[in-house]
Amino acid sequence: SDKIAMVVGSSNPVAGPFFNFSVPEPTGVVAAIAPNRPSLLGLVDTIAPIIVSGNTTVVIASQDAPMAAVTLGEVLATSDLPGGVINILTGSYAEVAPWLASHMDVNAIDLSGVDDEKIAAELEKAAAENLKRCLRPGTELDGLTRIKNWLELKTVWHPRGF
């Protein structure tokens, strides 16, 4: 994660007496819905790109097999990860996810674990009301693209001396 700025960021060529840099920044709080199967691998695959990019996450664990997520939560509580970086919720995503999708302090939502197309469309609509970044279910992405989904690029212009 310490090299993500070198991979994603850039120094942009501009005509004129300026330097121009694009630097990645975390999106903020990302809500995520982990897939039901496989429960542990699906959870880790969902939260890893989010926290590697410097964000915090509120993730809804697999509703079919939440024990792996609860156990991972216990491991994370005693690890070196700062408190509040990964927040794991258990329960039905049909009940909990609408609150996350419409919450104003959540900046993005990962719907890749939603297997019901109707619920996914409702969550997208709720997320669109406050301009959340949204990752659609069924989207297969490689590792770097999944990390870049949760980054925003800040471009800085700096005058160059003569």
Chimera marker file (.cmm) of the C-alpha trace (Angstrom):
<marker_set name="trace">
<marker id="1" x="0.000" y="0.000" z="0.000" r="1" g="1" b="0" radius="0.5"/>
<marker id="2" x="2.938" y="2.373" z="0.454" r="1" g="1" b="0" radius="0.5"/>
<marker id="3" x="3.688" y="2.174" z="-3.290" r="1" g="1" b="0" radius="0.5"/>
<marker id="4" x="0.157" y="2.916" z="-4.522" r="1" g="1" b="0" radius="0.5"/>
<marker id="5" x="0.971" y="6.609" z="-5.041" r="1" g="1" b="0" radius="0.5"/>
<marker id="6" x="3.857" y="5.658" z="-7.326" r="1" g="1" b="0" radius="0.5"/>
<marker id="7" x="1.716" y="3.256" z="-9.353" r="1" g="1" b="0" radius="0.5"/>
<marker id="8" x="-1.469" y="5.336" z="-9.656" r="1" g="1" b="0" radius="0.5"/>
<marker id="9" x="-0.171" y="8.915" z="-9.326" r="1" g="1" b="0" radius="0.5"/>
<marker id="10" x="1.780" y="10.780" z="-11.945" r="1" g="1" b="0" radius="0.5"/>
<marker id="11" x="3.711" y="13.882" z="-12.877" r="1" g="1" b="0" radius="0.5"/>
<marker id="12" x="1.803" y="15.383" z="-15.783" r="1" g="1" b="0" radius="0.5"/>
<marker id="13" x="3.543" y="17.266" z="-18.604" r="1" g="1" b="0" radius="0.5"/>
<marker id="14" x="2.094" y="20.747" z="-19.127" r="1" g="1" b="0" radius="0.5"/>
<marker id="15" x="2.967" y="23.584" z="-21.470" r="1" g="1" b="0" radius="0.5"/>
<marker id="16" x="4.023" y="26.533" z="-19.387" r="1" g="1" b="0" radius="0.5"/>
<marker id="17" x="6.010" y="27.343" z="-16.272" r="1" g="1" b="0" radius="0.5"/>
<marker id="18" x="4.226" y="24.831" z="-14.014" r="1" g="1" b="0" radius="0.5"/>
<marker id="19" x="4.606" y="21.455" z="-12.372" r="1" g="1" b="0" radius="0.5"/>
<marker id="20" x="1.481" y="19.326" z="-12.380" r="1" g="1" b="0" radius="0.5"/>
<marker id="21" x="1.104" y="16.300" z="-10.105" r="1" g="1" b="0" radius="0.5"/>
<marker id="22" x="-1.772" y="13.856" z="-9.724" r="1" g="1" b="0" radius="0.5"/>
<marker id="23" x="-1.768" y="12.187" z="-6.313" r="1" g="1" b="0" radius="0.5"/>
<marker id="24" x="-4.202" y="9.483" z="-5.138" r="1" g="1" b="0" radius="0.5"/>
<marker id="25" x="-6.236" y="10.072" z="-1.977" r="1" g="1" b="0" radius="0.5"/>
<marker id="26" x="-8.594" y="7.727" z="-0.132" r="1" g="1" b="0" radius="0.5"/>
<marker id="27" x="-12.309" y="8.117" z="-0.793" r="1" g="1" b="0" radius="0.5"/>
<marker id="28" x="-13.216" y="7.913" z="2.904" r="1" g="1" b="0" radius="0.5"/>
<marker id="29" x="-15.773" y="5.545" z="4.389" r="1" g="1" b="0" radius="0.5"/>
<marker id="30" x="-16.706" y="2.696" z="2.058" r="1" g="1" b="0" radius="0.5"/>
<marker id="31" x="-19.698" y="0.473" z="2.792" r="1" g="1" b="0" radius="0.5"/>
<marker id="32" x="-19.423" y="-3.044" z="1.415" r="1" g="1" b="0" radius="0.5"/>
<marker id="33" x="-21.531" y="-6.158" z="1.185" r="1" g="1" b="0" radius="0.5"/>
<marker id="34" x="-19.524" y="-9.368" z="1.284" r="1" g="1" b="0" radius="0.5"/>
<marker id="35" x="-20.655" y="-12.268" z="-0.914" r="1" g="1" b="0" radius="0.5"/>
<marker id="36" x="-22.335" y="-15.244" z="0.750" r="1" g="1" b="0" radius="0.5"/>
<marker id="37" x="-19.977" y="-17.854" z="-0.663" r="1" g="1" b="0" radius="0.5"/>
<marker id="38" x="-17.103" y="-18.336" z="0.054" r="1" g="1" b="0" radius="0.5"/>
<marker id="39" x="-17.666" y="-16.507" z="3.319" r="1" g="1" b="0" radius="0.5"/>
<marker id="40" x="-14.100" y="-15.810" z="4.553" r="1" g="1" b="0" radius="0.5"/>
<marker id="41" x="-12.432" y="-15.431" z="1.146" r="1" g="1" b="0" radius="0.5"/>
<marker id="42" x="-15.306" y="-13.271" z="-0.078" r="1" g="1" b="0" radius="0.5"/>
<marker id="43" x="-15.027" y="-11.038" z="2.991" r="1" g="1" b="0" radius="0.5"/>
<marker id="44" x="-11.262" y="-10.615" z="2.708" r="1" g="1" b="0" radius="0.5"/>
<marker id="45" x="-11.497" y="-10.069" z="-1.056" r="1" g="1" b="0" radius="0.5"/>
<marker id="46" x="-14.059" y="-7.334" z="-0.403" r="1" g="1" b="0" radius="0.5"/>
<marker id="47" x="-12.289" y="-5.446" z="2.391" r="1" g="1" b="0" radius="0.5"/>
<marker id="48" x="-8.635" y="-5.779" z="1.296" r="1" g="1" b="0" radius="0.5"/>
<marker id="49" x="-8.766" y="-3.334" z="-1.666" r="1" g="1" b="0" radius="0.5"/>
<marker id="50" x="-10.723" y="-0.858" z="0.442" r="1" g="1" b="0" radius="0.5"/>
<marker id="51" x="-8.273" y="-0.669" z="3.336" r="1" g="1" b="0" radius="0.5"/>
<marker id="52" x="-5.157" y="-0.977" z="1.149" r="1" g="1" b="0" radius="0.5"/>
<marker id="53" x="-6.195" y="2.265" z="-0.520" r="1" g="1" b="0" radius="0.5"/>
<marker id="54" x="-6.358" y="4.009" z="2.871" r="1" g="1" b="0" radius="0.5"/>
<marker id="55" x="-10.115" y="3.953" z="3.439" r="1" g="1" b="0" radius="0.5"/>
<marker id="56" x="-12.203" y="2.699" z="6.319" r="1" g="1" b="0" radius="0.5"/>
<marker id="57" x="-14.988" y="0.219" z="5.746" r="1" g="1" b="0" radius="0.5"/>
<marker id="58" x="-18.300" y="-0.851" z="7.164" r="1" g="1" b="0" radius="0.5"/>
<marker id="59" x="-18.889" y="-4.325" z="5.760" r="1" g="1" b="0" radius="0.5"/>
<marker id="60" x="-21.971" y="-6.512" z="5.988" r="1" g="1" b="0" radius="0.5"/>
<marker id="61" x="-20.812" y="-10.099" z="6.438" r="1" g="1" b="0" radius="0.5"/>
<marker id="62" x="-22.206" y="-13.143" z="4.682" r="1" g="1" b="0" radius="0.5"/>
<marker id="63" x="-25.722" y="-13.714" z="5.949" r="1" g="1" b="0" radius="0.5"/>
<marker id="64" x="-25.470" y="-17.469" z="5.303" r="1" g="1" b="0" radius="0.5"/>
<marker id="65" x="-22.197" y="-18.057" z="7.178" r="1" g="1" b="0" radius="0.5"/>
<marker id="66" x="-21.322" y="-15.066" z="9.401" r="1" g="1" b="0" radius="0.5"/>
<marker id="67" x="-19.085" y="-17.025" z="11.814" r="1" g="1" b="0" radius="0.5"/>
<marker id="68" x="-15.967" y="-16.522" z="9.670" r="1" g="1" b="0" radius="0.5"/>
<marker id="69" x="-16.537" y="-12.751" z="9.699" r="1" g="1" b="0" radius="0.5"/>
<marker id="70" x="-17.084" y="-12.688" z="13.458" r="1" g="1" b="0" radius="0.5"/>
<marker id="71" x="-13.887" y="-14.672" z="13.979" r="1" g="1" b="0" radius="0.5"/>
<marker id="72" x="-11.973" y="-12.331" z="11.652" r="1" g="1" b="0" radius="0.5"/>
<marker id="73" x="-13.368" y="-9.398" z="13.637" r="1" g="1" b="0" radius="0.5"/>
<marker id="74" x="-11.923" y="-10.885" z="16.830" r="1" g="1" b="0" radius="0.5"/>
<marker id="75" x="-8.541" y="-11.316" z="15.136" r="1" g="1" b="0" radius="0.5"/>
<marker id="76" x="-8.621" y="-7.719" z="13.865" r="1" g="1" b="0" radius="0.5"/>
<marker id="77" x="-9.531" y="-6.416" z="17.334" r="1" g="1" b="0" radius="0.5"/>
<marker id="78" x="-6.289" y="-7.843" z="18.738" r="1" g="1" b="0" radius="0.5"/>
<marker id="79" x="-4.103" y="-6.941" z="15.749" r="1" g="1" b="0" radius="0.5"/>
<marker id="80" x="-2.133" y="-3.789" z="14.946" r="1" g="1" b="0" radius="0.5"/>
<marker id="81" x="-4.920" y="-2.449" z="12.731" r="1" g="1" b="0" radius="0.5"/>
<marker id="82" x="-6.285" y="0.780" z="14.260" r="1" g="1" b="0" radius="0.5"/>
<marker id="83" x="-9.761" y="0.529" z="15.741" r="1" g="1" b="0" radius="0.5"/>
<marker id="84" x="-12.568" y="1.565" z="13.413" r="1" g="1" b="0" radius="0.5"/>
<marker id="85" x="-10.771" y="0.826" z="10.145" r="1" g="1" b="0" radius="0.5"/>
<marker id="86" x="-12.808" y="-2.333" z="9.561" r="1" g="1" b="0" radius="0.5"/>
<marker id="87" x="-16.306" y="-2.466" z="11.025" r="1" g="1" b="0" radius="0.5"/>
<marker id="88" x="-18.135" y="-5.758" z="10.525" r="1" g="1" b="0" radius="0.5"/>
<marker id="89" x="-21.925" y="-5.971" z="10.701" r="1" g="1" b="0" radius="0.5"/>
<marker id="90" x="-23.926" y="-9.192" z="10.672" r="1" g="1" b="0" radius="0.5"/>
<marker id="91" x="-27.498" y="-9.596" z="9.535" r="1" g="1" b="0" radius="0.5"/>
<marker id="92" x="-29.561" y="-9.472" z="6.403" r="1" g="1" b="0" radius="0.5"/>
<marker id="93" x="-28.131" y="-7.063" z="3.843" r="1" g="1" b="0" radius="0.5"/>
<marker id="94" x="-31.663" y="-6.399" z="2.599" r="1" g="1" b="0" radius="0.5"/>
<marker id="95" x="-32.372" y="-4.746" z="5.972" r="1" g="1" b="0" radius="0.5"/>
<marker id="96" x="-29.019" y="-3.107" z="6.762" r="1" g="1" b="0" radius="0.5"/>
<marker id="97" x="-27.718" y="-2.028" z="3.345" r="1" g="1" b="0" radius="0.5"/>
<marker id="98" x="-30.381" y="0.639" z="2.620" r="1" g="1" b="0" radius="0.5"/>
<marker id="99" x="-29.208" y="2.551" z="5.706" r="1" g="1" b="0" radius="0.5"/>
<marker id="100" x="-25.603" y="2.424" z="4.527" r="1" g="1" b="0" radius="0.5"/>
<marker id="101" x="-26.515" y="3.351" z="0.951" r="1" g="1" b="0" radius="0.5"/>
<marker id="102" x="-28.416" y="6.455" z="2.044" r="1" g="1" b="0" radius="0.5"/>
<marker id="103" x="-26.132" y="7.527" z="4.924" r="1" g="1" b="0" radius="0.5"/>
<marker id="104" x="-24.497" y="10.893" z="4.252" r="1" g="1" b="0" radius="0.5"/>
<marker id="105" x="-21.210" y="9.987" z="5.984" r="1" g="1" b="0" radius="0.5"/>
<marker id="106" x="-20.589" y="6.993" z="3.712" r="1" g="1" b="0" radius="0.5"/>
<marker id="107" x="-18.644" y="8.045" z="0.605" r="1" g="1" b="0" radius="0.5"/>
<marker id="108" x="-18.836" y="4.884" z="-1.516" r="1" g="1" b="0" radius="0.5"/>
<marker id="109" x="-20.518" y="1.499" z="-1.590" r="1" g="1" b="0" radius="0.5"/>
<marker id="110" x="-19.413" y="-1.880" z="-2.934" r="1" g="1" b="0" radius="0.5"/>
<marker id="111" x="-22.436" y="-3.883" z="-4.054" r="1" g="1" b="0" radius="0.5"/>
<marker id="112" x="-20.457" y="-6.797" z="-5.466" r="1" g="1" b="0" radius="0.5"/>
<marker id="113" x="-21.823" y="-9.151" z="-2.794" r="1" g="1" b="0" radius="0.5"/>
<marker id="114" x="-25.478" y="-8.465" z="-3.608" r="1" g="1" b="0" radius="0.5"/>
<marker id="115" x="-27.032" y="-11.373" z="-5.478" r="1" g="1" b="0" radius="0.5"/>
<marker id="116" x="-30.544" y="-9.927" z="-5.868" r="1" g="1" b="0" radius="0.5"/>
<marker id="117" x="-30.804" y="-7.589" z="-8.870" r="1" g="1" b="0" radius="0.5"/>
<marker id="118" x="-33.852" y="-5.765" z="-7.474" r="1" g="1" b="0" radius="0.5"/>
<marker id="119" x="-32.142" y="-4.967" z="-4.161" r="1" g="1" b="0" radius="0.5"/>
<marker id="120" x="-28.983" y="-3.896" z="-6.016" r="1" g="1" b="0" radius="0.5"/>
<marker id="121" x="-31.009" y="-1.437" z="-8.115" r="1" g="1" b="0" radius="0.5"/>
<marker id="122" x="-32.679" y="-0.005" z="-4.983" r="1" g="1" b="0" radius="0.5"/>
<marker id="123" x="-29.305" y="0.407" z="-3.281" r="1" g="1" b="0" radius="0.5"/>
<marker id="124" x="-27.858" y="2.125" z="-6.355" r="1" g="1" b="0" radius="0.5"/>
<marker id="125" x="-30.788" y="4.538" z="-6.369" r="1" g="1" b="0" radius="0.5"/>
<marker id="126" x="-30.329" y="5.313" z="-2.655" r="1" g="1" b="0" radius="0.5"/>
<marker id="127" x="-26.586" y="5.812" z="-3.177" r="1" g="1" b="0" radius="0.5"/>
<marker id="128" x="-27.165" y="8.129" z="-6.138" r="1" g="1" b="0" radius="0.5"/>
<marker id="129" x="-29.160" y="10.571" z="-4.012" r="1" g="1" b="0" radius="0.5"/>
<marker id="130" x="-25.982" y="11.746" z="-2.280" r="1" g="1" b="0" radius="0.5"/>
<marker id="131" x="-23.530" y="11.003" z="-5.122" r="1" g="1" b="0" radius="0.5"/>
<marker id="132" x="-21.809" y="7.924" z="-3.706" r="1" g="1" b="0" radius="0.5"/>
<marker id="133" x="-19.320" y="6.028" z="-5.799" r="1" g="1" b="0" radius="0.5"/>
<marker id="134" x="-20.871" y="2.628" z="-6.454" r="1" g="1" b="0" radius="0.5"/>
<marker id="135" x="-19.371" y="-0.686" z="-7.586" r="1" g="1" b="0" radius="0.5"/>
<marker id="136" x="-22.025" y="-2.792" z="-9.307" r="1" g="1" b="0" radius="0.5"/>
<marker id="137" x="-22.587" y="-6.483" z="-8.524" r="1" g="1" b="0" radius="0.5"/>
<marker id="138" x="-21.096" y="-8.937" z="-10.974" r="1" g="1" b="0" radius="0.5"/>
<marker id="139" x="-18.225" y="-6.609" z="-11.827" r="1" g="1" b="0" radius="0.5"/>
<marker id="140" x="-15.091" y="-8.718" z="-12.212" r="1" g="1" b="0" radius="0.5"/>
<marker id="141" x="-11.990" y="-6.575" z="-11.783" r="1" g="1" b="0" radius="0.5"/>
<marker id="142" x="-8.305" y="-7.284" z="-11.429" r="1" g="1" b="0" radius="0.5"/>
<marker id="143" x="-6.413" y="-6.377" z="-8.244" r="1" g="1" b="0" radius="0.5"/>
<marker id="144" x="-5.163" y="-2.913" z="-9.176" r="1" g="1" b="0" radius="0.5"/>
<marker id="145" x="-8.497" y="-1.830" z="-10.638" r="1" g="1" b="0" radius="0.5"/>
<marker id="146" x="-10.298" y="-2.881" z="-7.449" r="1" g="1" b="0" radius="0.5"/>
<marker id="147" x="-7.886" y="-0.732" z="-5.443" r="1" g="1" b="0" radius="0.5"/>
<marker id="148" x="-8.200" y="2.232" z="-7.829" r="1" g="1" b="0" radius="0.5"/>
<marker id="149" x="-12.002" y="2.152" z="-7.455" r="1" g="1" b="0" radius="0.5"/>
<marker id="150" x="-11.639" y="3.458" z="-3.901" r="1" g="1" b="0" radius="0.5"/>
<marker id="151" x="-9.153" y="6.245" z="-4.678" r="1" g="1" b="0" radius="0.5"/>
<marker id="152" x="-9.692" y="9.811" z="-5.835" r="1" g="1" b="0" radius="0.5"/>
<marker id="153" x="-7.024" y="11.695" z="-7.752" r="1" g="1" b="0" radius="0.5"/>
<marker id="154" x="-6.034" y="15.128" z="-6.528" r="1" g="1" b="0" radius="0.5"/>
<marker id="155" x="-4.224" y="17.252" z="-9.104" r="1" g="1" b="0" radius="0.5"/>
<marker id="156" x="-1.914" y="19.994" z="-7.853" r="1" g="1" b="0" radius="0.5"/>
<marker id="157" x="-0.520" y="22.815" z="-9.981" r="1" g="1" b="0" radius="0.5"/>
<marker id="158" x="2.682" y="24.408" z="-8.746" r="1" g="1" b="0" radius="0.5"/>
<marker id="159" x="4.497" y="27.345" z="-10.388" r="1" g="1" b="0" radius="0.5"/>
<marker id="160" x="8.035" y="26.664" z="-11.493" r="1" g="1" b="0" radius="0.5"/>
<marker id="161" x="10.713" y="29.280" z="-10.827" r="1" g="1" b="0" radius="0.5"/>
<marker id="162" x="12.762" y="30.828" z="-13.605" r="1" g="1" b="0" radius="0.5"/>
<link id1="1" id2="2" r="1" g="1" b="0" radius="0.2"/>
<link id1="2" id2="3" r="1" g="1" b="0" radius="0.2"/>
<link id1="3" id2="4" r="1" g="1" b="0" radius="0.2"/>
<link id1="4" id2="5" r="1" g="1" b="0" radius="0.2"/>
<link id1="5" id2="6" r="1" g="1" b="0" radius="0.2"/>
<link id1="6" id2="7" r="1" g="1" b="0" radius="0.2"/>
<link id1="7" id2="8" r="1" g="1" b="0" radius="0.2"/>
<link id1="8" id2="9" r="1" g="1" b="0" radius="0.2"/>
<link id1="9" id2="10" r="1" g="1" b="0" radius="0.2"/>
<link id1="10" id2="11" r="1" g="1" b="0" radius="0.2"/>
<link id1="11" id2="12" r="1" g="1" b="0" radius="0.2"/>
<link id1="12" id2="13" r="1" g="1" b="0" radius="0.2"/>
<link id1="13" id2="14" r="1" g="1" b="0" radius="0.2"/>
<link id1="14" id2="15" r="1" g="1" b="0" radius="0.2"/>
<link id1="15" id2="16" r="1" g="1" b="0" radius="0.2"/>
<link id1="16" id2="17" r="1" g="1" b="0" radius="0.2"/>
<link id1="17" id2="18" r="1" g="1" b="0" radius="0.2"/>
<link id1="18" id2="19" r="1" g="1" b="0" radius="0.2"/>
<link id1="19" id2="20" r="1" g="1" b="0" radius="0.2"/>
<link id1="20" id2="21" r="1" g="1" b="0" radius="0.2"/>
<link id1="21" id2="22" r="1" g="1" b="0" radius="0.2"/>
<link id1="22" id2="23" r="1" g="1" b="0" radius="0.2"/>
<link id1="23" id2="24" r="1" g="1" b="0" radius="0.2"/>
<link id1="24" id2="25" r="1" g="1" b="0" radius="0.2"/>
<link id1="25" id2="26" r="1" g="1" b="0" radius="0.2"/>
<link id1="26" id2="27" r="1" g="1" b="0" radius="0.2"/>
<link id1="27" id2="28" r="1" g="1" b="0" radius="0.2"/>
<link id1="28" id2="29" r="1" g="1" b="0" radius="0.2"/>
<link id1="29" id2="30" r="1" g="1" b="0" radius="0.2"/>
<link id1="30" id2="31" r="1" g="1" b="0" radius="0.2"/>
<link id1="31" id2="32" r="1" g="1" b="0" radius="0.2"/>
<link id1="32" id2="33" r="1" g="1" b="0" radius="0.2"/>
<link id1="33" id2="34" r="1" g="1" b="0" radius="0.2"/>
<link id1="34" id2="35" r="1" g="1" b="0" radius="0.2"/>
<link id1="35" id2="36" r="1" g="1" b="0" radius="0.2"/>
<link id1="36" id2="37" r="1" g="1" b="0" radius="0.2"/>
<link id1="37" id2="38" r="1" g="1" b="0" radius="0.2"/>
<link id1="38" id2="39" r="1" g="1" b="0" radius="0.2"/>
<link id1="39" id2="40" r="1" g="1" b="0" radius="0.2"/>
<link id1="40" id2="41" r="1" g="1" b="0" radius="0.2"/>
<link id1="41" id2="42" r="1" g="1" b="0" radius="0.2"/>
<link id1="42" id2="43" r="1" g="1" b="0" radius="0.2"/>
<link id1="43" id2="44" r="1" g="1" b="0" radius="0.2"/>
<link id1="44" id2="45" r="1" g="1" b="0" radius="0.2"/>
<link id1="45" id2="46" r="1" g="1" b="0" radius="0.2"/>
<link id1="46" id2="47" r="1" g="1" b="0" radius="0.2"/>
<link id1="47" id2="48" r="1" g="1" b="0" radius="0.2"/>
<link id1="48" id2="49" r="1" g="1" b="0" radius="0.2"/>
<link id1="49" id2="50" r="1" g="1" b="0" radius="0.2"/>
<link id1="50" id2="51" r="1" g="1" b="0" radius="0.2"/>
<link id1="51" id2="52" r="1" g="1" b="0" radius="0.2"/>
<link id1="52" id2="53" r="1" g="1" b="0" radius="0.2"/>
<link id1="53" id2="54" r="1" g="1" b="0" radius="0.2"/>
<link id1="54" id2="55" r="1" g="1" b="0" radius="0.2"/>
<link id1="55" id2="56" r="1" g="1" b="0" radius="0.2"/>
<link id1="56" id2="57" r="1" g="1" b="0" radius="0.2"/>
<link id1="57" id2="58" r="1" g="1" b="0" radius="0.2"/>
<link id1="58" id2="59" r="1" g="1" b="0" radius="0.2"/>
<link id1="59" id2="60" r="1" g="1" b="0" radius="0.2"/>
<link id1="60" id2="61" r="1" g="1" b="0" radius="0.2"/>
<link id1="61" id2="62" r="1" g="1" b="0" radius="0.2"/>
<link id1="62" id2="63" r="1" g="1" b="0" radius="0.2"/>
<link id1="63" id2="64" r="1" g="1" b="0" radius="0.2"/>
<link id1="64" id2="65" r="1" g="1" b="0" radius="0.2"/>
<link id1="65" id2="66" r="1" g="1" b="0" radius="0.2"/>
<link id1="66" id2="67" r="1" g="1" b="0" radius="0.2"/>
<link id1="67" id2="68" r="1" g="1" b="0" radius="0.2"/>
<link id1="68" id2="69" r="1" g="1" b="0" radius="0.2"/>
<link id1="69" id2="70" r="1" g="1" b="0" radius="0.2"/>
<link id1="70" id2="71" r="1" g="1" b="0" radius="0.2"/>
<link id1="71" id2="72" r="1" g="1" b="0" radius="0.2"/>
<link id1="72" id2="73" r="1" g="1" b="0" radius="0.2"/>
<link id1="73" id2="74" r="1" g="1" b="0" radius="0.2"/>
<link id1="74" id2="75" r="1" g="1" b="0" radius="0.2"/>
<link id1="75" id2="76" r="1" g="1" b="0" radius="0.2"/>
<link id1="76" id2="77" r="1" g="1" b="0" radius="0.2"/>
<link id1="77" id2="78" r="1" g="1" b="0" radius="0.2"/>
<link id1="78" id2="79" r="1" g="1" b="0" radius="0.2"/>
<link id1="79" id2="80" r="1" g="1" b="0" radius="0.2"/>
<link id1="80" id2="81" r="1" g="1" b="0" radius="0.2"/>
<link id1="81" id2="82" r="1" g="1" b="0" radius="0.2"/>
<link id1="82" id2="83" r="1" g="1" b="0" radius="0.2"/>
<link id1="83" id2="84" r="1" g="1" b="0" radius="0.2"/>
<link id1="84" id2="85" r="1" g="1" b="0" radius="0.2"/>
<link id1="85" id2="86" r="1" g="1" b="0" radius="0.2"/>
<link id1="86" id2="87" r="1" g="1" b="0" radius="0.2"/>
<link id1="87" id2="88" r="1" g="1" b="0" radius="0.2"/>
<link id1="88" id2="89" r="1" g="1" b="0" radius="0.2"/>
<link id1="89" id2="90" r="1" g="1" b="0" radius="0.2"/>
<link id1="90" id2="91" r="1" g="1" b="0" radius="0.2"/>
<link id1="91" id2="92" r="1" g="1" b="0" radius="0.2"/>
<link id1="92" id2="93" r="1" g="1" b="0" radius="0.2"/>
<link id1="93" id2="94" r="1" g="1" b="0" radius="0.2"/>
<link id1="94" id2="95" r="1" g="1" b="0" radius="0.2"/>
<link id1="95" id2="96" r="1" g="1" b="0" radius="0.2"/>
<link id1="96" id2="97" r="1" g="1" b="0" radius="0.2"/>
<link id1="97" id2="98" r="1" g="1" b="0" radius="0.2"/>
<link id1="98" id2="99" r="1" g="1" b="0" radius="0.2"/>
<link id1="99" id2="100" r="1" g="1" b="0" radius="0.2"/>
<link id1="100" id2="101" r="1" g="1" b="0" radius="0.2"/>
<link id1="101" id2="102" r="1" g="1" b="0" radius="0.2"/>
<link id1="102" id2="103" r="1" g="1" b="0" radius="0.2"/>
<link id1="103" id2="104" r="1" g="1" b="0" radius="0.2"/>
<link id1="104" id2="105" r="1" g="1" b="0" radius="0.2"/>
<link id1="105" id2="106" r="1" g="1" b="0" radius="0.2"/>
<link id1="106" id2="107" r="1" g="1" b="0" radius="0.2"/>
<link id1="107" id2="108" r="1" g="1" b="0" radius="0.2"/>
<link id1="108" id2="109" r="1" g="1" b="0" radius="0.2"/>
<link id1="109" id2="110" r="1" g="1" b="0" radius="0.2"/>
<link id1="110" id2="111" r="1" g="1" b="0" radius="0.2"/>
<link id1="111" id2="112" r="1" g="1" b="0" radius="0.2"/>
<link id1="112" id2="113" r="1" g="1" b="0" radius="0.2"/>
<link id1="113" id2="114" r="1" g="1" b="0" radius="0.2"/>
<link id1="114" id2="115" r="1" g="1" b="0" radius="0.2"/>
<link id1="115" id2="116" r="1" g="1" b="0" radius="0.2"/>
<link id1="116" id2="117" r="1" g="1" b="0" radius="0.2"/>
<link id1="117" id2="118" r="1" g="1" b="0" radius="0.2"/>
<link id1="118" id2="119" r="1" g="1" b="0" radius="0.2"/>
<link id1="119" id2="120" r="1" g="1" b="0" radius="0.2"/>
<link id1="120" id2="121" r="1" g="1" b="0" radius="0.2"/>
<link id1="121" id2="122" r="1" g="1" b="0" radius="0.2"/>
<link id1="122" id2="123" r="1" g="1" b="0" radius="0.2"/>
<link id1="123" id2="124" r="1" g="1" b="0" radius="0.2"/>
<link id1="124" id2="125" r="1" g="1" b="0" radius="0.2"/>
<link id1="125" id2="126" r="1" g="1" b="0" radius="0.2"/>
<link id1="126" id2="127" r="1" g="1" b="0" radius="0.2"/>
<link id1="127" id2="128" r="1" g="1" b="0" radius="0.2"/>
<link id1="128" id2="129" r="1" g="1" b="0" radius="0.2"/>
<link id1="129" id2="130" r="1" g="1" b="0" radius="0.2"/>
<link id1="130" id2="131" r="1" g="1" b="0" radius="0.2"/>
<link id1="131" id2="132" r="1" g="1" b="0" radius="0.2"/>
<link id1="132" id2="133" r="1" g="1" b="0" radius="0.2"/>
<link id1="133" id2="134" r="1" g="1" b="0" radius="0.2"/>
<link id1="134" id2="135" r="1" g="1" b="0" radius="0.2"/>
<link id1="135" id2="136" r="1" g="1" b="0" radius="0.2"/>
<link id1="136" id2="137" r="1" g="1" b="0" radius="0.2"/>
<link id1="137" id2="138" r="1" g="1" b="0" radius="0.2"/>
<link id1="138" id2="139" r="1" g="1" b="0" radius="0.2"/>
<link id1="139" id2="140" r="1" g="1" b="0" radius="0.2"/>
<link id1="140" id2="141" r="1" g="1" b="0" radius="0.2"/>
<link id1="141" id2="142" r="1" g="1" b="0" radius="0.2"/>
<link id1="142" id2="143" r="1" g="1" b="0" radius="0.2"/>
<link id1="143" id2="144" r="1" g="1" b="0" radius="0.2"/>
<link id1="144" id2="145" r="1" g="1" b="0" radius="0.2"/>
<link id1="145" id2="146" r="1" g="1" b="0" radius="0.2"/>
<link id1="146" id2="147" r="1" g="1" b="0" radius="0.2"/>
<link id1="147" id2="148" r="1" g="1" b="0" radius="0.2"/>
<link id1="148" id2="149" r="1" g="1" b="0" radius="0.2"/>
<link id1="149" id2="150" r="1" g="1" b="0" radius="0.2"/>
<link id1="150" id2="151" r="1" g="1" b="0" radius="0.2"/>
<link id1="151" id2="152" r="1" g="1" b="0" radius="0.2"/>
<link id1="152" id2="153" r="1" g="1" b="0" radius="0.2"/>
<link id1="153" id2="154" r="1" g="1" b="0" radius="0.2"/>
<link id1="154" id2="155" r="1" g="1" b="0" radius="0.2"/>
<link id1="155" id2="156" r="1" g="1" b="0" radius="0.2"/>
<link id1="156" id2="157" r="1" g="1" b="0" radius="0.2"/>
<link id1="157" id2="158" r="1" g="1" b="0" radius="0.2"/>
<link id1="158" id2="159" r="1" g="1" b="0" radius="0.2"/>
<link id1="159" id2="160" r="1" g="1" b="0" radius="0.2"/>
<link id1="160" id2="161" r="1" g="1" b="0" radius="0.2"/>
<link id1="161" id2="162" r="1" g="1" b="0" radius="0.2"/>
</marker_set>
